Structure formats: C-alpha cells, structure tokens
C-alpha cells in the first residue's frame, strides 16, 4: 500500500526513475560517447513523453548528443521540444500542485521521486545552442532572439541571487582593505559563474556587434568579462569596442580594467563605428 501511495505521489515517475539513479541510467550513453560512438549514444537516450518527469532533461541530452553526431535536424528537434516543454511549465507553474505532491512522495522514499527541475544554467545553454543553430542556417535575427532569451534567463537568475552577489562584494571590499584578496571583478565573477555563463554573454556580444548594435554588444561583453576577467577573447572584445565607441574616458577605463593598451583599429573599423552610431 505504501508503494502504491508513493507511486501515486510521484506523478509520472517510472519505476526506473524511482529506484535507479540518473547517473546509472546514463552509463550506456557515457560509455558510447567515450568510445566516440555518438550515433550509438543517441539510441541509448530514453524516449519519454511530454509530462514525464525526465522529459526535458532527456531532450537536452539528446540535443547535445545529436549535435556531436552531426545530426543537426535531430538536435534542433530535441532542443525545440525541450523549449516548448519549459514554456508550458512556466505558464502553468502558479496553478500546479503536483510539485508539492511529488515532494511529499520524496519524503517517503528518496529524491528519485522528485521531478527534474531545469536549472538556470541549462536553460541558458538551451537558448545558446538554439542561437548557434539559427546562425548555422544564416538566420542572424533568429539567433539574436535566442541570445535575448538566454540573457533574460541570466538576468532573472541574477535578481534571484542578488543577495549572494552583494555579500560577495562586501567580503571582497573587506579583504581588499587588508590586501588579502584578488580584485572585486574576480570575486564577484566567482559567485556569478555559478548561475551565469560568460560564453553566452560573449556569443551575445558577437551577434550584437555583427548586427551593428555596439551598445548592446558592449553591455554583454562587459557582463561576460565580469564573470571571466582573465578571458583573452572578452578582453580583446572590450578593448576593440572601447576604441570603436570613441570615448577617451571609456577607453582609458577599459585599458585600466584589462591591464593593457587597446590595439589600433584595423582598416574599415572606424568607418563602421561611425555608421553604427549614426544608425
């Protein structure tokens, strides 16, 4: 009777989800990937239905593995399915009570009965990969839509964890007063790195720059640099845009932040900057 009650509380969790850990379930997939057999790994990914506890995670896994196997259409289909499922979850979140029931079931058995909650960093990477897929098909506008969606996820995560970031800044200032800590950017970046992605901010900056939107590119390169202040690609992007934007004060501040001088503009970049600002 207890088992029946647990299965009822667990919602759509199967017996395999209840009693076999996700890590164990993924062993055949990992083994195939370690052997360089991505096509075989695709066959090992469980086929679940929308509404199943592990559906979103299985689509995210399939999307990445299919990409490794150079199966772009299958990869795109899996990511789009995950995206639709997450949108449906978000729209229904305030009306659902099954989440609390699933949690009650987990108290009776273990955490295996609790439905998978997609973390912010995985939501971010979902939009990141969708942006790359649009870009590969030559659709810059579609790619920009996806990086904006990725940034919305990251901004929401930052709002929800604002207290953590504020605490890190306070501790950094106290340590710096005693000369016993790295600079503020690095300490703040260490905290943000847990829920934001410098790589996605860099991709966003590249796409904005390609579209001629230097202001948004500047903002996102700066966000990425705060998370990864030693990253050469982000440093170069900030120095280049500081010259392109044409503010001597901004250029000096960026050079001080990065710790080196900005290289001179290449031929054609100055004219592009002027036209971008006029637009």
DOZAMAR-533488 format. One line per 2 residues: number of its first residue (from 1); their letters; for each residue x negated, y negated, z negated of N, C-alpha, C, O, CB. Coordinates in steps of 0.05 Angstrom, whole numbers, m for minus. Glycine has a CB too. Layout:
// DOZAMAR-533488
NUM> A> X:Y:Z:X:Y:Z:X:Y:Z:X:Y:Z:X:Y:Z ~ ...
//
This chain:
// DOZAMAR-533488
1> XX> m17:24:0:0:0:0:m17:m25:0:m11:m45:14:19:0:m24 ~ m39:m24:m16:m57:m47:m17:m69:m52:11:m72:m75:19:m79:m42:m37
3> XX> m77:m30:24:m89:m33:51:m69:m45:70:m77:m62:86:m98:m6:61 ~ m44:m37:69:m24:m48:87:m20:m78:81:m17:m94:100:3:m34:83
5> XX> m21:m85:56:m17:m114:49:m41:m130:59:m37:m152:69:m15:m117:18 ~ m64:m119:57:m88:m133:66:m87:m136:96:m94:m158:107:m114:m117:59
7> XX> m80:m115:111:m78:m117:140:m57:m138:148:m61:m152:168:m71:m90:152 ~ m35:m139:133:m15:m160:139:m26:m187:134:m20:m206:150:10:m155:123
9> XX> m40:m191:113:m51:m218:106:m73:m225:126:m78:m249:131:m62:m219:78 ~ m87:m206:137:m109:m211:155:m101:m221:182:m119:m227:198:m126:m187:157
11> XX> m76:m223:188:m67:m233:213:m75:m214:236:m67:m191:235:m79:m261:218 ~ m90:m224:255:m96:m209:279:m123:m195:276:m133:m185:296:m96:m226:303
13> XX> m135:m193:253:m160:m179:249:m156:m150:253:m137:m138:241:m172:m186:222 ~ m173:m137:269:m171:m108:273:m186:m93:251:m199:m106:234:m182:m100:300
15> XX> m183:m66:251:m197:m51:230:m227:m55:233:m241:m55:214:m190:m21:233 ~ m236:m58:259:m265:m62:263:m274:m88:251:m296:m89:239:m271:m62:293
17> XX> m258:m109:253:m265:m135:241:m265:m133:211:m281:m146:198:m246:m157:251 ~ m247:m117:200:m245:m115:171:m268:m100:158:m277:m108:137:m219:m100:164
19> XX> m278:m79:171:m297:m62:158:m325:m61:171:m343:m49:160:m286:m35:157 ~ m328:m74:194:m354:m74:208:m363:m104:212:m348:m119:223:m353:m59:235
21> XX> m386:m111:202:m395:m138:204:m399:m147:233:m404:m130:250:m421:m143:188 ~ m397:m173:238:m401:m183:265:m429:m176:275:m433:m170:299:m397:m213:266
23> XX> m449:m178:257:m477:m172:265:m479:m144:276:m493:m139:296:m495:m176:242 ~ m466:m125:262:m467:m97:271:m453:m93:297:m462:m79:315:m455:m78:249
25> XX> m430:m106:300:m415:m105:325:m431:m114:349:m428:m104:371:m389:m120:323 ~ m448:m134:344:m463:m146:366:m489:m131:372:m504:m139:390:m470:m175:360
27> XX> m495:m109:357:m521:m95:362:m524:m86:391:m546:m90:402:m522:m71:343 ~ m504:m73:403:m508:m65:432:m513:m89:450:m528:m86:470:m483:m50:441
29> XX> m501:m112:445:m505:m135:461:m534:m145:458:m547:m150:478:m485:m158:454 ~ m543:m147:433:m570:m156:429:m591:m137:441:m610:m146:453:m576:m159:399
31> XX> m586:m111:439:m605:m92:450:m607:m95:480:m629:m94:491:m596:m64:443 ~ m584:m99:493:m584:m102:522:m599:m127:530:m614:m127:550:m555:m102:533
33> XX> m595:m149:515:m608:m174:522:m638:m172:517:m654:m182:533:m597:m197:505 ~ m646:m158:496:m675:m155:490:m689:m138:512:m713:m141:517:m679:m141:463
35> XX> m674:m121:526:m685:m106:548:m682:m120:574:m690:m110:595:m670:m79:549 ~ m672:m145:574:m670:m161:598:m646:m152:615:m646:m157:639:m695:m159:614
37> XX> m627:m138:604:m604:m128:619:m579:m144:612:m561:m134:598:m599:m98:613 ~ m578:m169:621:m556:m187:615:m530:m177:626:m509:m180:614:m561:m215:625
39> XX> m530:m164:650:m506:m154:662:m494:m131:644:m470:m129:641:m511:m143:690 ~ m512:m115:633:m502:m94:615:m491:m106:589:m472:m96:578:m525:m74:609
41> XX> m504:m128:580:m494:m141:556:m466:m152:559:m450:m152:540:m513:m164:548 ~ m460:m161:583:m432:m171:589:m412:m149:583:m391:m154:572:m430:m181:618
43> XX> m418:m125:591:m399:m103:587:m396:m96:558:m375:m83:551:m409:m79:602 ~ m415:m103:541:m413:m97:513:m397:m117:497:m390:m113:474:m441:m94:501
45> XX> m391:m140:509:m376:m161:494:m347:m152:492:m335:m144:512:m378:m189:509 ~ m336:m153:468:m309:m144:464:m289:m161:478:m291:m186:479:m303:m144:434
47> XX> m269:m148:490:m247:m162:504:m225:m166:484:m211:m147:476:m237:m146:529 ~ m220:m191:475:m199:m197:456:m178:m214:470:m182:m225:492:m211:m212:432
49> XX> m156:m217:457:m133:m232:467:m132:m259:453:m139:m261:429:m107:m217:464 ~ m122:m280:466:m118:m306:452:m101:m302:427:m80:m289:428:m105:m326:471
51> XX> m110:m313:405:m96:m309:380:m111:m290:361:m108:m291:337:m69:m300:384 ~ m128:m272:373:m144:m255:356:m165:m272:341:m174:m292:351:m158:m233:373
53> XX> m172:m263:317:m190:m278:300:m217:m285:314:m227:m306:310:m195:m264:275 ~ m227:m265:329:m253:m270:341:m253:m278:370:m273:m277:384:m269:m245:338
55> XX> m229:m286:380:m227:m292:408:m245:m314:418:m260:m311:437:m198:m300:415 ~ m245:m337:403:m262:m360:412:m291:m352:412:m306:m357:431:m257:m384:393
57> XX> m300:m339:390:m328:m331:388:m335:m312:411:m357:m314:422:m334:m318:361 ~ m318:m293:418:m324:m274:439:m327:m289:466:m343:m281:483:m302:m252:441
59> XX> m310:m310:470:m312:m325:496:m338:m341:496:m350:m344:517:m287:m343:499 ~ m346:m352:474:m371:m367:473:m394:m349:479:m413:m356:494:m374:m381:445
61> XX> m394:m325:466:m415:m306:471:m416:m298:501:m437:m297:513:m411:m281:454 ~ m392:m292:512:m391:m283:539:m400:m305:558:m414:m300:578:m362:m275:546
63> XX> m393:m330:552:m401:m352:569:m431:m354:571:m443:m358:593:m390:m378:559 ~ m445:m352:548:m474:m355:548:m487:m331:561:m506:m334:576:m484:m357:519
65> XX> m477:m307:555:m490:m283:567:m486:m282:597:m504:m275:612:m478:m258:554 ~ m462:m290:607:m457:m291:635:m475:m311:649:m484:m307:672:m427:m297:641
67> XX> m481:m333:636:m499:m352:647:m527:m340:650:m541:m345:670:m500:m378:630 ~ m536:m325:629:m562:m312:630:m563:m292:653:m584:m287:665:m568:m298:604
69> XX> m540:m281:660:m539:m261:681:m534:m274:708:m529:m260:728:m517:m241:676 ~ m534:m301:709:m529:m316:734:m501:m311:745:m497:m311:770:m550:m309:755
71> XX> m482:m307:727:m454:m303:735:m439:m328:728:m423:m329:709:m442:m278:721 ~ m444:m350:743:m433:m376:735:m403:m377:734:m392:m388:715:m443:m397:754
73> XX> m389:m366:754:m359:m367:753:m348:m353:728:m330:m363:715:m347:m354:778 ~ m360:m330:721:m351:m316:697:m357:m331:672:m342:m332:653:m363:m288:696
75> XX> m381:m344:672:m389:m360:649:m370:m384:646:m361:m390:623:m418:m371:653 ~ m364:m397:668:m345:m420:667:m318:m412:657:m306:m426:640:m343:m433:694
77> XX> m308:m390:667:m281:m380:658:m281:m375:628:m261:m381:615:m274:m354:674 ~ m302:m363:618:m303:m357:589:m303:m382:572:m289:m384:552:m328:m340:582
79> XX> m320:m402:580:m321:m427:565:m295:m442:567:m286:m454:547:m344:m444:575 ~ m282:m443:590:m257:m456:592:m236:m443:575:m218:m457:564:m248:m457:622
81> XX> m237:m417:573:m218:m402:556:m222:m410:527:m203:m414:512:m220:m372:559 ~ m247:m412:518:m254:m420:491:m244:m448:486:m233:m454:464:m284:m418:486
83> XX> m248:m466:505:m240:m493:502:m210:m496:499:m200:m510:482:m249:m510:526 ~ m194:m481:515:m165:m482:513:m156:m471:486:m137:m482:474:m153:m466:536
85> XX> m169:m450:477:m161:m439:451:m167:m458:428:m151:m460:410:m176:m412:446 ~ m189:m472:430:m196:m491:409:m177:m515:409:m169:m525:388:m225:m500:412
87> XX> m169:m524:433:m150:m545:434:m123:m537:422:m110:m553:408:m145:m554:463 ~ m115:m513:427:m89:m503:416:m91:m501:386:m72:m508:371:m82:m475:428
89> XX> m114:m492:376:m118:m490:347:m116:m518:334:m104:m522:313:m145:m477:340 ~ m129:m537:346:m130:m564:335:m101:m576:334:m94:m589:315:m148:m583:351
91> XX> m86:m572:356:m59:m583:357:m41:m570:336:m22:m583:327:m48:m579:385 ~ m46:m545:329:m28:m531:311:m38:m530:283:m25:m519:265:m23:m503:321
93> XX> m61:m542:278:m74:m538:252:m57:m547:228:m56:m534:208:m100:m554:251 ~ m44:m570:231:m29:m581:209:m3:m565:203:9:m567:182:m22:m609:214
95> XX> 5:m549:222:30:m534:219:26:m505:211:45:m491:204:46:m535:245 ~ 1:m495:212:m3:m467:207:m7:m462:177:m18:m478:162:m28:m457:222
97> XX> 3:m439:169:m1:m429:141:m17:m403:142:m25:m393:121:25:m426:126 ~ m21:m392:165:m35:m366:167:m63:m367:157:m74:m347:148:m34:m356:196
99> XX> m75:m391:158:m103:m394:149:m104:m389:119:m123:m376:110:m113:m422:156 ~ m85:m400:104:m85:m395:75:m79:m366:69:m90:m355:51:m64:m412:62
101> XX> m62:m353:85:m56:m324:81:m81:m307:87:m86:m288:73:m33:m316:99 ~ m95:m315:108:m119:m300:114:m139:m302:92:m154:m283:86:m131:m309:141
103> XX> m141:m326:80:m160:m330:58:m151:m313:34:m168:m302:19:m161:m359:50 ~ m125:m311:29:m116:m294:7:m123:m265:12:m131:m251:m7:m85:m297:3
105> XX> m121:m256:37:m129:m229:43:m158:m224:38:m165:m202:30:m122:m223:72 ~ m175:m244:43:m203:m241:39:m210:m237:10:m230:m224:3:m219:m264:51
107> XX> m194:m248:m8:m199:m245:m36:m194:m216:m45:m206:m207:m64:m181:m264:m53 ~ m176:m203:m31:m170:m175:m38:m191:m156:m27:m195:m134:m38:m143:m168:m28
109> XX> m204:m163:m5:m224:m145:7:m251:m159:9:m267:m158:m9:m214:m135:35 ~ m256:m171:32:m281:m186:36:m277:m207:57:m255:m211:67:m303:m166:45
111> XX> m298:m221:63:m296:m243:82:m290:m235:111:m285:m251:128:m321:m260:81 ~ m291:m209:116:m286:m199:143:m257:m205:152:m252:m207:176:m291:m169:145
113> XX> m239:m209:132:m211:m214:140:m206:m244:146:m185:m251:156:m192:m206:117 ~ m225:m261:141:m222:m289:146:m227:m295:175:m249:m289:185:m240:m306:128
115> XX> m209:m308:189:m212:m315:217:m237:m332:221:m243:m349:205:m188:m328:228 ~ m250:m329:245:m274:m344:251:m267:m374:255:m249:m380:271:m288:m333:276
117> XX> m282:m391:241:m278:m420:244:m301:m431:260:m324:m431:250:m276:m433:215 ~ m296:m441:284:m317:m450:301:m330:m475:290:m317:m495:287:m306:m456:330
119> XX> m356:m474:283:m369:m497:271:m373:m520:292:m371:m515:316:m396:m489:259 ~ m378:m543:282:m381:m567:299:m403:m564:319:m400:m572:342:m385:m592:283
121> XX> m425:m552:311:m448:m550:329:m442:m531:353:m452:m535:375:m473:m540:315 ~ m425:m511:348:m417:m494:371:m397:m507:389:m398:m503:413:m406:m467:360
123> XX> m379:m523:377:m361:m539:394:m377:m558:411:m371:m562:435:m340:m554:376 ~ m397:m571:399:m414:m589:415:m427:m575:438:m427:m585:460:m435:m602:396
125> XX> m439:m552:433:m453:m538:454:m434:m527:475:m442:m525:498:m469:m515:442 ~ m409:m521:468:m389:m514:488:m386:m536:509:m387:m531:533:m362:m507:475
127> XX> m382:m560:499:m379:m583:518:m405:m588:533:m405:m597:556:m370:m608:503 ~ m428:m584:519:m454:m587:532:m457:m569:556:m464:m578:578:m477:m582:512
129> XX> m450:m543:553:m452:m524:575:m432:m530:596:m437:m526:620:m448:m496:564 ~ m408:m539:589:m388:m546:609:m398:m570:625:m394:m571:650:m361:m552:596
131> XX> m412:m589:612:m423:m612:626:m444:m603:647:m445:m612:669:m435:m632:607 ~ m461:m584:638:m482:m574:656:m469:m559:680:m479:m560:702:m501:m555:641
133> XX> m447:m545:675:m433:m531:697:m422:m551:717:m424:m547:741:m410:m514:686 ~ m409:m573:707:m400:m594:725:m423:m606:741:m420:m611:765:m385:m616:710
135> XX> m445:m610:728:m468:m623:741:m479:m605:762:m487:m614:784:m490:m629:720 ~ m480:m579:757:m490:m560:777:m473:m560:802:m482:m554:824:m491:m532:764
137> XX> m447:m566:798:m429:m567:821:m428:m595:834:m412:m601:852:m401:m559:813 ~ m445:m613:824:m446:m640:835:m425:m659:826:m420:m680:839:m445:m638:864
139> XX> m412:m653:804:m390:m669:794:m399:m685:769:m397:m676:747:m365:m652:786 ~ m410:m709:775:m421:m726:753:m399:m736:735:m402:m737:710:m436:m749:764
141> XX> m376:m743:746:m354:m753:729:m344:m731:710:m338:m736:687:m331:m762:747 ~ m341:m706:720:m333:m685:703:m353:m680:681:m345:m674:658:m329:m659:719
143> XX> m379:m682:688:m400:m678:667:m398:m700:646:m402:m694:622:m427:m678:681 ~ m393:m724:655:m391:m747:635:m367:m743:616:m369:m749:593:m388:m773:650
145> XX> m345:m732:627:m322:m726:609:m330:m707:588:m323:m711:564:m298:m715:626 ~ m345:m686:595:m352:m666:575:m373:m676:555:m371:m669:531:m364:m642:589
147> XX> m391:m693:563:m410:m704:543:m396:m723:524:m404:m726:501:m434:m718:557 ~ m376:m737:535:m360:m755:517:m345:m737:496:m343:m745:473:m340:m772:533
149> XX> m334:m715:505:m321:m697:486:m340:m686:466:m334:m683:442:m306:m674:502 ~ m364:m679:475:m385:m669:457:m392:m690:436:m395:m684:412:m410:m661:472
151> XX> m394:m715:445:m401:m737:426:m378:m742:406:m383:m750:383:m407:m762:441 ~ m353:m738:415:m331:m741:396:m332:m721:374:m327:m727:351:m304:m738:411
153> XX> m340:m696:381:m344:m676:360:m366:m684:341:m363:m681:317:m350:m648:373 ~ m388:m694:352:m411:m701:335:m404:m726:318:m413:m727:295:m435:m707:353
155> XX> m389:m744:328:m382:m768:312:m363:m760:290:m365:m770:267:m368:m789:330 ~ m344:m741:295:m327:m732:274:m342:m717:252:m337:m720:229:m305:m713:286
157> XX> m362:m701:261:m378:m687:241:m394:m706:224:m397:m701:200:m397:m667:256 ~ m403:m728:236:m418:m748:221:m400:m762:200:m409:m767:178:m431:m768:239
159> XX> m375:m768:208:m357:m781:190:m351:m762:166:m350:m771:143:m331:m788:204 ~ m347:m737:172:m341:m717:151:m364:m713:132:m360:m704:109:m332:m691:163
161> XX> m388:m718:142:m412:m713:125:m427:m739:119:m451:m738:113:m431:m693:139 ~ m413:m761:120:m425:m787:115:m438:m788:88:m459:m801:85:m405:m809:117
163> XX> m427:m775:68:m438:m776:41:m465:m762:40:m484:m772:26:m419:m762:21 ~ m469:m741:56:m494:m727:57:m516:m745:68:m538:m746:58:m492:m701:73
165> XX> m509:m759:90:m528:m777:103:m535:m800:85:m559:m807:83:m517:m787:130 ~ m515:m812:71:m520:m834:53:m539:m826:31:m557:m840:23:m494:m845:42
167> XX> m534:m802:20:m551:m792:m2:m580:m788:8:m599:m794:m7:m540:m765:m13 ~ m583:m777:32:m610:m773:43:m624:m800:46:m648:m802:41:m608:m759:70
169> XX> m610:m820:55:m622:m847:58:m631:m858:31:m653:m870:29:m603:m866:72 ~ m614:m855:11:m621:m865:m16:m646:m850:m26:m664:m863:m37:m598:m860:m35
171> XX> m647:m824:m23:m671:m809:m32:m696:m817:m16:m718:m819:m27:m665:m779:m29 ~ m692:m821:10:m715:m829:27:m726:m856:18:m750:m860:17:m707:m830:56
173> XX> m708:m875:13:m718:m902:4:m733:m900:m23:m753:m913:m27:m694:m921:1 ~ m722:m883:m41:m736:m880:m67:m763:m867:m63:m782:m875:m76:m718:m863:m85
175> XX> m765:m847:m46:m791:m834:m42:m811:m852:m28:m835:m852:m34:m787:m808:m26 ~ m801:m867:m9:m818:m885:6:m830:m906:m12:m853:m915:m8:m804:m898:30
177> XX> m815:m914:m32:m826:m934:m51:m850:m923:m66:m867:m938:m75:m804:m942:m71 ~ m851:m896:m68:m873:m883:m82:m893:m872:m62:m913:m858:m70:m863:m861:m100
179> XX> m889:m877:m36:m906:m868:m15:m909:m837:m16:m931:m827:m12:m934:m881:m17 ~ m887:m824:m21:m889:m795:m22:m869:m781:m3:m861:m758:m7:m882:m786:m51
181> XX> m862:m795:18:m843:m783:37:m848:m793:65:m858:m815:69:m814:m789:28 ~ m839:m777:85:m840:m787:113:m820:m810:117:m805:m816:98:m835:m764:133
183> XX> m821:m822:140:m804:m846:144:m774:m838:144:m767:m815:145:m811:m860:170 ~ m758:m859:142:m729:m856:139:m717:m840:162:m699:m823:158:m716:m883:136
185> XX> m726:m847:187:m715:m833:210:m718:m803:208:m699:m788:214:m728:m843:236 ~ m741:m794:199:m745:m765:197:m728:m752:176:m717:m730:181:m775:m759:192
187> XX> m725:m764:153:m709:m753:132:m680:m753:139:m665:m733:134:m714:m768:105 ~ m670:m775:151:m642:m776:159:m637:m755:182:m617:m742:182:m635:m804:169
189> XX> m657:m753:200:m654:m734:222:m652:m705:212:m638:m689:224:m677:m737:240 ~ m667:m699:191:m666:m672:180:m638:m665:170:m629:m642:174:m686:m669:157
191> XX> m624:m684:159:m596:m679:150:m577:m677:174:m561:m658:175:m587:m702:131 ~ m579:m696:192:m561:m696:215:m565:m671:233:m547:m662:247:m565:m721:231
193> XX> m590:m661:233:m596:m638:250:m579:m614:244:m576:m595:260:m625:m631:248 ~ m567:m613:220:m550:m591:212:m523:m591:226:m509:m570:226:m546:m591:182
195> XX> m515:m614:236:m488:m615:249:m487:m631:274:m466:m633:287:m468:m626:229 ~ m510:m643:282:m511:m658:308:m534:m646:324:m552:m633:314:m515:m688:303
197> XX> m534:m652:350:m552:m639:369:m567:m660:385:m554:m674:402:m538:m619:387 ~ m593:m663:381:m609:m683:395:m609:m677:425:m609:m695:442:m637:m684:385
199> XX> m609:m652:432:m609:m644:461:m584:m653:475:m586:m663:498:m612:m613:463 ~ m561:m651:462:m537:m660:474:m536:m691:477:m527:m701:498:m512:m651:458
201> XX> m547:m705:457:m549:m734:460:m567:m742:483:m562:m761:497:m558:m746:433 ~ m589:m726:486:m607:m732:508:m593:m728:535:m595:m744:553:m633:m714:506
203> XX> m579:m705:538:m564:m700:563:m544:m722:568:m541:m731:591:m550:m673:561 ~ m530:m730:547:m511:m752:550:m524:m777:560:m514:m791:578:m497:m757:523
205> XX> m547:m784:548:m562:m808:557:m571:m806:586:m569:m825:601:m586:m812:539 ~ m580:m783:594:m589:m779:622:m565:m783:641:m568:m796:662:m600:m750:626
207> XX> m542:m772:634:m519:m775:652:m509:m804:653:m501:m814:674:m496:m756:643 ~ m508:m817:630:m501:m845:630:m520:m862:646:m512:m879:661:m499:m856:601
209> XX> m546:m856:643:m566:m871:658:m563:m866:688:m565:m885:704:m594:m863:650 ~ m557:m841:696:m553:m835:724:m529:m849:736:m528:m855:759:m550:m805:727
211> XX> m509:m854:719:m485:m868:728:m488:m899:727:m470:m913:735:m461:m860:711 ~ m511:m908:718:m517:m937:716:m507:m950:691:m509:m974:688:m504:m950:739
213> XX> m498:m934:671:m489:m945:646:m512:m944:625:m514:m926:610:m464:m929:635 ~ m528:m965:626:m552:m966:609:m545:m970:580:m560:m961:562:m571:m987:619
215> XX> m524:m984:575:m517:m989:547:m510:m963:532:m520:m958:510:m493:m1008:545 ~ m492:m947:544:m485:m922:531:m509:m902:531:m512:m887:512:m461:m908:545
217> XX> m525:m903:551:m549:m886:552:m568:m894:529:m579:m877:515:m564:m889:579 ~ m571:m920:524:m588:m930:502:m577:m920:475:m593:m912:458:m589:m960:503
219> XX> m551:m921:471:m539:m913:446:m545:m883:441:m553:m875:419:m509:m918:446 ~ m540:m866:461:m543:m838:457:m572:m829:456:m579:m811:440:m529:m823:479
221> XX> m590:m841:471:m618:m835:467:m627:m842:439:m642:m827:426:m636:m851:488 ~ m617:m865:428:m623:m873:401:m613:m853:381:m626:m847:361:m612:m900:395
223> XX> m589:m843:385:m577:m823:367:m595:m798:367:m600:m786:346:m548:m816:374 ~ m603:m790:391:m620:m766:392:m647:m770:379:m657:m752:366:m624:m758:421
225> XX> m658:m794:382:m685:m799:371:m683:m800:340:m703:m793:327:m695:m826:381 ~ m661:m808:329:m658:m808:300:m659:m779:289:m668:m774:267:m633:m822:292
227> XX> m648:m760:305:m648:m732:296:m676:m720:301:m685:m704:285:m626:m717:311 ~ m688:m726:324:m714:m714:332:m734:m737:339:m740:m741:362:m710:m695:356
229> XX> m744:m751:318:m761:m775:324:m787:m769:337:m800:m787:347:m766:m789:298 ~ m796:m744:337:m822:m737:349:m819:m725:377:m838:m716:389:m837:m718:331
231> XX> m794:m724:387:m790:m712:413:m800:m730:436:m791:m753:438:m760:m707:417 ~ m819:m721:452:m831:m738:473:m811:m748:493:m812:m771:502:m853:m724:486
233> XX> m792:m731:501:m773:m738:522:m755:m761:512:m750:m780:528:m755:m714:530 ~ m746:m760:487:m729:m781:476:m746:m807:473:m735:m829:477:m717:m773:450
235> XX> m770:m804:464:m788:m828:461:m791:m842:488:m789:m866:490:m815:m820:450 ~ m797:m826:509:m801:m838:536:m776:m851:546:m777:m873:557:m810:m816:556
237> XX> m753:m838:541:m727:m850:550:m722:m876:536:m713:m895:549:m704:m830:544 ~ m727:m878:510:m722:m903:495:m741:m925:505:m733:m948:508:m726:m898:465
239> XX> m766:m918:509:m786:m938:518:m779:m948:546:m780:m972:552:m815:m927:518 ~ m771:m930:564:m763:m938:591:m739:m956:591:m739:m976:604:m758:m913:608
241> XX> m719:m949:575:m695:m965:575:m700:m992:561:m687:m1012:568:m672:m950:561 ~ m717:m992:542:m724:m1018:529:m735:m1037:549:m728:m1061:549:m744:m1014:506
243> XX> m752:m1028:567:m762:m1045:589:m740:m1052:609:m738:m1075:618:m785:m1031:604 ~ m723:m1032:616:m702:m1037:635:m682:m1057:625:m672:m1074:641:m688:m1011:642
245> XX> m676:m1057:600:m656:m1074:589:m665:m1103:586:m649:m1122:585:m647:m1064:562 ~ m692:m1107:586:m703:m1133:590:m704:m1151:565:m709:m1175:568:m688:m1147:609
247> XX> m701:m1140:541:m703:m1156:517:m730:m1153:504:m737:m1130:496:m680:m1149:497 ~ m747:m1174:502:m773:m1171:490:m772:m1162:461:m788:m1146:452:m788:m1198:491
249> XX> m752:m1172:446:m749:m1164:418:m742:m1134:416:m753:m1120:399:m727:m1181:404 ~ m724:m1125:433:m716:m1097:433:m740:m1079:441:m744:m1058:429:m693:m1092:452
251> XX> m755:m1088:460:m779:m1073:469:m799:m1071:446:m810:m1049:441:m791:m1086:493 ~ m804:m1093:433:m824:m1093:411:m815:m1074:388:m830:m1059:377:m828:m1121:400
253> XX> m789:m1076:382:m778:m1059:360:m780:m1029:368:m786:m1012:351:m749:m1066:354 ~ m774:m1023:393:m776:m995:402:m804:m985:402:m809:m962:393:m764:m992:430
255> XX> m823:m1001:411:m851:m993:410:m861:m988:382:m877:m970:377:m869:m1015:424 ~ m852:m1005:364:m859:m1001:335:m847:m975:324:m860:m960:309:m850:m1025:318
257> XX> m822:m970:332:m808:m946:322:m822:m921:333:m825:m901:318:m779:m947:331 ~ m829:m921:358:m841:m898:371:m870:m895:364:m881:m873:363:m837:m899:401
259> XX> m884:m918:361:m912:m917:354:m931:m919:377:m954:m912:375:m918:m893:339 ~ m921:m929:400:m938:m933:423:m925:m952:443:m901:m959:441:m944:m906:437
261> XX> m941:m962:462:m931:m981:481:m914:m968:503:m918:m945:510:m954:m996:493 ~ m895:m983:513:m879:m973:535:m895:m975:561:m909:m994:566:m853:m989:537
263> XX> m893:m954:578:m907:m955:604:m894:m976:622:m870:m983:618:m907:m927:617 ~ m908:m986:642:m896:m1005:660:m875:m992:677:m875:m967:681:m918:m1017:679
265> XX> m856:m1008:687:m834:m997:703:m845:m987:730:m864:m999:741:m812:m1018:708 ~ m833:m966:740:m841:m956:767:m826:m973:788:m806:m987:782:m834:m926:770
267> XX> m836:m971:812:m824:m987:834:m795:m980:837:m787:m956:839:m840:m983:861 ~ m778:m1000:838:m749:m996:842:m733:m996:816:m709:m1001:817:m744:m971:856
269> XX> m746:m992:793:m731:m990:768:m722:m1018:759:m700:m1020:748:m748:m978:747 ~ m738:m1038:764:m730:m1065:755:m705:m1075:770:m687:m1087:758:m753:m1085:759
271> XX> m704:m1070:796:m680:m1078:811:m655:m1063:803:m634:m1074:802:m685:m1073:841 ~ m659:m1037:797:m636:m1021:788:m625:m1032:761:m601:m1033:757:m644:m991:785
273> XX> m643:m1040:744:m635:m1051:718:m619:m1076:722:m598:m1080:709:m659:m1057:701 ~ m628:m1093:740:m614:m1119:745:m586:m1113:756:m566:m1125:746:m630:m1136:765
275> XX> m584:m1096:775:m558:m1090:787:m540:m1077:766:m516:m1082:766:m561:m1071:811 ~ m551:m1060:749:m534:m1046:729:m523:m1066:709:m499:m1064:702:m551:m1025:714
277> XX> m539:m1086:701:m529:m1106:682:m508:m1124:695:m488:m1131:683:m552:m1123:672 ~ m512:m1130:721:m492:m1146:735:m465:m1132:738:m444:m1143:735:m502:m1155:763
279> X> m467:m1105:742:m443:m1089:745:m428:m1088:719:m407:m1076:717:m449:m1061:755
//
